[in-house]
């Protein structure tokens, strides 16, 4: 994977709240652990709730208007010649690419106009429209305020604790979260919630379908990423290789429900799956990448996910 050194880093798509304090407590009724890397590790290894690396939309008592940050330092940093060597600036470019893809792909494939969603960079804790969260929940999308949230230290956990060190794991994570934004815009997420309410016994199965579709959407972006640009005609990526795609697949394998349950020391219990098995996550990321079309990501079709 090679980023174009001439591509403009558009930090307006980011809300940098690192160091702003945030808020503790829980998100969507989920009790958050001790925070920081320890909290992330505990949540990731258990992986029994939808807050980790997914979508969170149940607003609790701590919900309300999200806080805002100050992008001044980030903008200055990412305007420097060595910006692509900085973790946060690279992630800004990933967000720029993902959103540029969906600006065209959403109307072309689904007849809906894309509405941009900011990515919030935070450290330790943050206040969102879905409630207060700390780093222990991992990356997530909040439908209540249409934002993606991530503490960039998550990538260290992904590499060191879960064995997914490849750099392409980072845009894969972000593309997955923006897949949830697409589901929100299309009404897929809301319909899934209604299906869960009609049939509570299917709640986990419905959640798995939602998450696998987001993986598929991430694959569709990856197929088309080298065609995305910075708005001035400069391509954001010079190249994405098969090795990069394999890193995405390796990441998918490490964060399957079965793999995470085994890593936590427990037995594999399909009844508690919320995101899909390693094989399923790889299958649907591969499907999106092979096709390059988000139309082929209908995990809710009869028999699509077994």
C-alpha positions as CSV (number, residue, x, y, z in Angstrom):
1,X,0.0,0.0,0.0
2,X,1.5,3.3,-1.1
3,X,-0.1,6.7,-0.4
4,X,0.3,9.6,-2.8
5,X,2.7,12.1,-1.3
6,X,0.9,14.8,-3.3
7,X,-2.6,14.1,-2.1
8,X,-4.1,16.8,0.2
9,X,-4.8,15.6,3.7
10,X,-8.4,16.9,4.4
11,X,-8.6,17.2,8.2
12,X,-12.0,18.9,8.0
13,X,-13.4,15.3,7.9
14,X,-12.0,14.7,11.4
15,X,-12.9,16.0,14.8
16,X,-9.8,15.8,16.9
17,X,-10.8,15.4,20.5
18,X,-7.6,13.8,21.8
19,X,-6.6,15.3,25.2
20,X,-10.0,17.0,25.6
21,X,-11.0,14.9,28.6
22,X,-14.1,13.2,27.2
23,X,-16.4,11.4,29.6
24,X,-16.5,8.1,31.5
25,X,-19.4,5.8,32.2
26,X,-20.9,3.5,29.7
27,X,-22.2,3.5,26.1
28,X,-25.5,2.1,25.0
29,X,-26.0,0.4,28.4
30,X,-22.7,-1.3,28.0
31,X,-20.5,-1.1,31.2
32,X,-17.1,0.1,30.3
33,X,-14.0,-1.4,32.0
34,X,-11.1,0.4,33.5
35,X,-10.2,2.3,30.3
36,X,-7.0,2.6,28.3
37,X,-5.3,-0.4,26.8
38,X,-6.4,-2.7,29.6
39,X,-10.1,-1.9,29.0
40,X,-9.6,-2.5,25.3
41,X,-8.0,-5.9,25.8
42,X,-10.7,-7.1,28.1
43,X,-13.5,-6.0,25.8
44,X,-11.8,-7.4,22.7
45,X,-11.1,-10.7,24.2
46,X,-14.6,-11.2,25.5
47,X,-16.2,-9.8,22.3
48,X,-19.7,-10.6,23.5
49,X,-21.2,-7.1,22.9
50,X,-21.8,-5.0,19.8
51,X,-19.9,-2.0,21.0
52,X,-16.5,-3.4,20.0
53,X,-15.5,-2.7,16.4
54,X,-19.1,-2.2,15.3
55,X,-22.2,-0.1,15.7
56,X,-23.7,1.4,18.9
57,X,-27.0,3.2,18.9
58,X,-28.7,2.7,22.2
59,X,-28.6,6.1,23.9
60,X,-28.5,5.8,27.7
61,X,-28.7,8.5,30.4
62,X,-25.3,9.7,29.4
63,X,-26.3,10.4,25.8
64,X,-26.8,13.8,24.3
65,X,-24.9,16.3,22.2
66,X,-21.4,15.1,21.4
67,X,-18.4,17.3,22.4
68,X,-16.3,18.9,19.7
69,X,-12.5,19.1,19.4
70,X,-9.9,21.4,18.0
71,X,-8.3,20.4,14.7
72,X,-5.6,23.2,14.7
73,X,-2.7,21.0,15.7
74,X,-3.8,18.1,13.5
75,X,-4.2,20.4,10.5
76,X,-0.7,21.9,11.0
77,X,0.8,18.5,11.4
78,X,-0.8,17.0,8.4
79,X,0.2,19.9,6.2
80,X,3.9,19.0,6.6
81,X,5.9,17.1,4.0
82,X,6.3,14.1,6.3
83,X,2.5,13.8,7.0
84,X,2.2,10.3,5.5
85,X,4.6,9.0,8.0
86,X,2.4,10.1,10.9
87,X,-0.2,7.6,12.2
88,X,-3.0,10.1,12.6
89,X,-2.4,11.8,9.2
90,X,-2.4,8.5,7.4
91,X,-5.7,7.7,9.0
92,X,-7.1,11.0,7.9
93,X,-6.2,10.1,4.3
94,X,-7.9,6.7,4.8
95,X,-11.1,8.5,5.9
96,X,-10.8,10.9,2.9
97,X,-10.5,7.9,0.5
98,X,-13.4,6.0,2.0
99,X,-15.8,9.0,1.9
100,X,-14.7,9.9,-1.6
101,X,-15.6,6.4,-2.7
102,X,-19.1,6.5,-1.2
103,X,-19.9,10.0,-2.6
104,X,-20.1,8.3,-6.0
105,X,-20.9,4.7,-5.0
106,X,-23.9,5.3,-2.9
107,X,-26.0,7.1,-5.5
108,X,-24.7,4.9,-8.3
109,X,-25.7,1.7,-6.5
110,X,-28.5,2.6,-4.3
111,X,-29.9,5.9,-5.6
112,X,-29.2,7.8,-2.4
113,X,-27.0,10.8,-1.8
114,X,-24.1,10.4,0.5
115,X,-24.0,12.5,3.7
116,X,-20.4,12.9,5.1
117,X,-19.7,11.6,8.6
118,X,-16.8,12.8,10.6
119,X,-14.4,10.5,12.3
120,X,-13.7,11.5,15.9
121,X,-10.2,10.9,17.2
122,X,-10.2,10.6,21.0
123,X,-8.0,9.4,23.8
124,X,-9.2,7.5,26.8
125,X,-12.8,8.7,26.9
126,X,-15.3,10.6,24.8
127,X,-18.9,11.9,25.0
128,X,-21.1,10.9,22.0
129,X,-24.7,11.0,20.9
130,X,-24.9,7.3,22.0
131,X,-23.6,8.0,25.5
132,X,-20.2,8.2,27.1
133,X,-17.5,5.8,26.2
134,X,-13.9,5.0,27.0
135,X,-11.2,3.3,24.9
136,X,-12.3,-0.1,26.0
137,X,-15.2,-0.3,23.5
138,X,-12.8,-0.1,20.5
139,X,-13.8,1.7,17.3
140,X,-17.5,2.2,16.8
141,X,-20.1,4.1,14.8
142,X,-22.9,6.0,16.5
143,X,-26.1,6.5,14.4
144,X,-27.4,9.1,16.9
145,X,-24.8,11.6,15.8
146,X,-23.5,10.0,12.5
147,X,-19.9,9.8,13.6
148,X,-17.2,7.2,13.7
149,X,-15.2,7.1,16.9
150,X,-11.7,5.7,17.4
151,X,-8.8,5.9,19.9
152,X,-5.8,5.2,17.7
153,X,-4.2,3.1,20.4
154,X,-6.6,0.4,19.3
155,X,-4.2,-0.4,16.4
156,X,-1.5,-1.3,18.9
157,X,-3.8,-3.7,20.6
158,X,-4.8,-5.1,17.2
159,X,-1.2,-5.7,16.4
160,X,0.3,-6.7,19.7
161,X,-2.6,-8.5,21.4
162,X,-4.6,-10.0,18.5
163,X,-1.8,-10.6,16.0
164,X,-2.9,-8.3,13.2
165,X,0.0,-6.0,12.7
166,X,-0.5,-5.3,9.0
167,X,-0.9,-1.6,8.1
168,X,-3.9,-2.4,5.9
169,X,-5.7,-3.4,9.1
170,X,-6.2,0.3,9.8
171,X,-8.2,1.3,6.7
172,X,-10.1,-1.9,6.9
173,X,-11.2,-1.0,10.4
174,X,-12.3,2.5,9.3
175,X,-14.0,1.2,6.1
176,X,-16.0,-1.3,8.2
177,X,-17.2,1.6,10.5
178,X,-18.2,3.7,7.5
179,X,-20.0,0.6,6.2
180,X,-22.2,1.1,9.3
181,X,-22.8,4.7,8.3
182,X,-24.0,3.5,4.9
183,X,-26.4,1.1,6.6
184,X,-27.7,4.0,8.7
185,X,-28.2,6.2,5.6
186,X,-30.0,3.4,3.8
187,X,-32.2,2.4,6.7
188,X,-30.6,-1.1,7.0
189,X,-29.6,-0.7,10.6
190,X,-33.0,0.6,11.6
191,X,-34.8,-2.3,9.9
192,X,-32.4,-4.7,11.6
193,X,-33.3,-3.3,15.0
194,X,-37.0,-3.7,14.2
195,X,-36.4,-7.3,13.2
196,X,-34.7,-7.9,16.5
197,X,-37.6,-6.4,18.3
198,X,-40.1,-8.6,16.4
199,X,-38.1,-11.7,17.1
200,X,-35.7,-11.3,20.1
201,X,-34.4,-14.8,19.5
202,X,-32.9,-13.7,16.2
203,X,-31.1,-10.7,17.7
204,X,-27.6,-12.1,17.5
205,X,-28.1,-13.5,14.0
206,X,-29.4,-10.2,12.8
207,X,-26.4,-8.5,14.4
208,X,-24.0,-10.9,12.6
209,X,-25.7,-10.0,9.2
210,X,-25.2,-6.3,9.9
211,X,-21.5,-6.7,10.7
212,X,-20.8,-9.0,7.8
213,X,-22.4,-6.5,5.4
214,X,-20.1,-3.8,6.8
215,X,-17.2,-6.1,6.1
216,X,-18.4,-6.6,2.6
217,X,-18.7,-2.8,2.1
218,X,-15.1,-2.5,3.3
219,X,-14.1,-4.9,0.7
220,X,-15.9,-3.0,-2.0
221,X,-14.1,0.2,-1.0
222,X,-10.7,-1.6,-1.0
223,X,-11.3,-2.7,-4.6
224,X,-12.0,0.8,-5.7
225,X,-9.6,2.7,-3.3
226,X,-7.0,3.5,-5.9
227,X,-9.6,5.4,-7.9
228,X,-10.4,7.8,-5.0
229,X,-8.9,11.3,-5.0
230,X,-8.4,14.3,-2.7
231,X,-10.9,16.5,-4.5
232,X,-8.3,18.2,-6.7
233,X,-7.6,15.3,-8.9
234,X,-4.7,13.8,-6.9
235,X,-5.2,10.1,-6.3
236,X,-5.0,9.2,-2.6
237,X,-3.4,5.8,-3.1
238,X,-0.7,5.0,-5.6
239,X,-1.2,1.3,-5.1
240,X,-3.0,-1.4,-3.0
241,X,-1.4,-4.8,-3.4
242,X,-2.6,-8.3,-2.9
243,X,-0.4,-8.4,0.3
244,X,-2.5,-5.5,1.6
245,X,-5.7,-7.4,0.9
246,X,-4.2,-10.4,2.6
247,X,-3.5,-8.2,5.7
248,X,-7.2,-7.2,5.6
249,X,-8.2,-10.9,5.5
250,X,-5.8,-11.7,8.3
251,X,-7.3,-9.0,10.4
252,X,-10.8,-10.3,9.7
253,X,-9.7,-13.8,10.9
254,X,-8.3,-12.4,14.1
255,X,-11.5,-10.7,15.1
256,X,-14.0,-13.4,14.3
257,X,-16.3,-14.2,17.2
258,X,-15.0,-17.8,17.4
259,X,-11.4,-16.7,17.4
260,X,-12.0,-14.1,20.1
261,X,-13.9,-16.5,22.2
262,X,-11.1,-19.0,22.0
263,X,-8.5,-16.4,22.8
264,X,-10.4,-15.4,25.9
265,X,-10.1,-18.9,27.2
266,X,-13.7,-19.9,26.8
267,X,-15.5,-22.3,24.5
268,X,-16.9,-21.3,21.2
269,X,-20.6,-20.5,21.6
270,X,-22.4,-19.6,18.3
271,X,-25.4,-18.4,20.3
272,X,-23.3,-15.5,21.5
273,X,-21.9,-14.5,18.1
274,X,-22.5,-10.8,17.2
275,X,-20.0,-10.1,14.4
276,X,-19.6,-13.5,12.6
277,X,-16.9,-16.2,12.6
278,X,-13.4,-15.6,11.2
279,X,-14.4,-17.6,8.1
280,X,-17.5,-15.5,7.6
281,X,-15.8,-12.2,8.0
282,X,-13.1,-13.2,5.5
283,X,-15.8,-14.5,3.1
284,X,-17.7,-11.3,3.0
285,X,-14.7,-9.0,2.9
286,X,-13.5,-11.1,0.0
287,X,-16.9,-11.0,-1.7
288,X,-16.9,-7.2,-1.6
289,X,-13.4,-7.0,-2.9
290,X,-13.9,-9.5,-5.7
291,X,-17.1,-7.9,-6.9
292,X,-16.2,-4.3,-6.2
293,X,-19.9,-3.6,-6.0
294,X,-21.8,-2.9,-2.7
295,X,-24.9,-4.3,-4.4
296,X,-23.4,-7.8,-3.9
297,X,-23.3,-7.3,-0.1
298,X,-26.8,-8.3,0.8
299,X,-26.2,-10.4,3.8
300,X,-29.9,-10.2,4.7
301,X,-31.0,-12.1,1.6
302,X,-32.5,-15.5,2.4
303,X,-29.7,-18.0,2.8
304,X,-26.9,-15.5,2.4
305,X,-25.5,-16.2,5.8
306,X,-25.8,-19.6,7.3
